């Protein structure tokens, strides 16, 4: 396995990216397990309970649409969402572990997997803009740009 062999400052940034991927992967893993073990749950009722606990009125039009959608989920849809969360968590955890261990392949994997999702994220931002989506895209673009520049610098060093 090839080490990336980056300078200490670069490794610190890679560790931050790795930590973000590991946290996201862990949360996705937990969500996937939860969904797969609760396929028959009424997520609409759960959402209503959570909304009332944080003092939101689930009868407000926007929140009511969310609750109604969650009430209508079928077990097969919940199962597919759980499997998708587990699959995506595996990618995130592999990326995070590889970046933490300073592996070159992990940088390539992170650039490829993050870049592949950017068109979908941009589409979502255009059709349903939120500050959170814009911030997520900004972070992902920054990660891709940073890793591409780091990989290009490393390739120039090797050829020199």
TAMOTA-V368632 format. One line per field, one symbol per residue. phi: phi as a letter, one per 40 degrees, with the letter a starting at -180 (. if undefined). psi: psi as a letter, one per 40 degrees, with the letter a starting at -180 (. if undefined). Layout:
phi=???
psi=???
//
This chain:
phi=.cccgccdcccccccccccccccccccccccccdcccbcccccccccccccccbgbccccdcccccccccccccdcccccccccccccccccccdccccccgccdcccccccccccccdcccdccccbcacccccccccccccccccccccccccccccc
psi=hhidfiidddddddddddddddddddddddddddddefdeigdddddddddddefiheeidddddddddddehiddddddddddddddddddddddddddefhdddddddddddddeddddddddddghidddddddddddddddddddddddddddde.
//
